[in-house]
Amino acid sequence: VQLQASGGGLVQAGGSLRLSCEASGRTFSGYVMGWFRQAPGKDREFVAAISRSVGSTYYADSVKGRFTISGDNAKEMVYLQMNSLKPEDTAVYYCAARNTIVITTIPGGYAYWGQGTQVTVSS
């Protein structure tokens, strides 16, 4: 099982980025796919998740209304559209997967992780 995250970069505050996560190694249709982030010196924190077969989504309060998670089941891809970015969104962003339809915000609840992609938002 492999998760490959991409799409990070440097953007000014107020700008947008779209992160992509490509899953391979098995069919992820019944999985929850999540995005987490980790800033220097801080714990890894939940950003958003989608239960792919159910279609439900869940967001951290800090990103609600600005970020949108979506999936393309045919391509085994999950996306995180990030709008109205703020300097406090700066972090390494990780995609993760868990073999259940139930969303959790706890990092330990995800068995599979991608390598991370850096997002830097300048003020």
C-alpha positions in Angstrom: 0.0 0.0 0.0 1.4 3.4 -1.0 0.1 6.9 -0.6 1.8 9.6 -2.7 1.0 13.2 -1.7 1.8 16.1 -4.0 0.8 19.7 -4.8 2.5 21.6 -2.0 4.4 24.8 -2.5 4.8 28.4 -1.5 1.8 30.7 -1.7 0.9 34.2 -0.4 -1.7 34.6 2.2 -5.2 34.5 0.7 -4.0 32.2 -2.1 -5.0 28.7 -3.0 -3.3 25.3 -3.5 -4.7 21.9 -4.3 -3.0 18.9 -2.8 -3.4 15.4 -4.3 -3.0 12.0 -2.8 -2.6 9.0 -5.1 -3.3 5.6 -3.5 -2.0 2.4 -4.9 -1.6 -1.2 -3.9 -5.2 -2.0 -3.3 -8.7 -0.7 -3.8 -9.5 2.1 -1.4 -13.2 2.3 -2.1 -14.2 1.3 1.5 -11.6 3.4 3.2 -11.5 6.7 5.0 -8.9 9.0 3.4 -7.6 11.8 5.6 -5.3 14.8 5.5 -3.2 15.8 8.5 -0.6 18.5 8.9 2.4 19.0 11.1 4.1 22.4 11.8 7.6 22.6 13.2 7.5 21.8 17.0 3.9 20.9 16.9 1.9 17.6 17.0 0.4 16.2 13.9 -3.1 17.5 13.6 -6.2 16.5 11.7 -7.3 18.6 8.8 -10.0 16.8 6.8 -11.3 13.3 6.0 -13.6 11.6 3.6 -15.3 8.3 3.9 -15.1 7.2 0.3 -17.9 4.7 0.0 -20.3 6.7 2.2 -19.3 10.1 0.8 -19.3 11.8 4.1 -16.7 14.4 5.0 -15.4 16.0 8.2 -13.2 19.1 8.8 -11.2 20.6 11.5 -12.8 23.8 12.7 -9.7 25.7 11.7 -10.1 24.9 8.0 -13.9 24.6 7.8 -15.2 26.8 5.0 -11.8 27.2 3.4 -10.7 23.7 2.6 -12.6 21.0 0.6 -11.7 17.4 0.5 -12.9 15.3 -2.4 -12.2 12.0 -4.1 -12.0 10.4 -7.5 -12.7 6.7 -6.8 -12.0 5.7 -10.4 -8.5 7.1 -10.2 -7.9 6.3 -6.5 -7.1 9.9 -5.9 -8.1 12.2 -3.0 -7.7 16.0 -3.2 -7.6 18.8 -0.7 -8.5 22.2 -2.2 -7.2 24.9 0.1 -8.5 28.4 -0.4 -8.0 31.6 1.6 -4.7 30.3 3.0 -3.3 31.8 6.1 0.3 31.8 7.4 -0.8 29.5 10.2 -1.7 26.8 7.6 2.1 26.4 7.0 3.0 22.8 7.7 3.9 19.5 6.1 0.7 17.9 4.9 0.2 14.2 5.0 -2.4 12.0 3.4 -3.5 8.9 5.3 -5.9 6.0 5.0 -7.8 3.7 7.3 -9.7 0.5 6.4 -13.1 1.5 7.7 -16.0 3.8 6.7 -15.8 5.6 10.1 -13.9 8.8 10.2 -11.6 9.6 13.0 -9.5 12.6 13.7 -6.9 10.7 15.6 -3.6 10.1 13.7 -3.2 6.7 15.4 -6.4 5.5 13.8 -4.8 5.6 10.3 -2.6 2.6 9.3 -1.3 4.0 6.0 0.6 7.3 5.5 2.1 9.2 2.6 5.4 11.0 2.7 4.1 14.5 3.2 4.2 17.7 1.1 5.3 21.1 2.3 2.9 24.0 2.3 4.3 27.4 3.1 2.0 30.4 3.3 3.8 33.8 3.4 2.2 36.9 5.0 
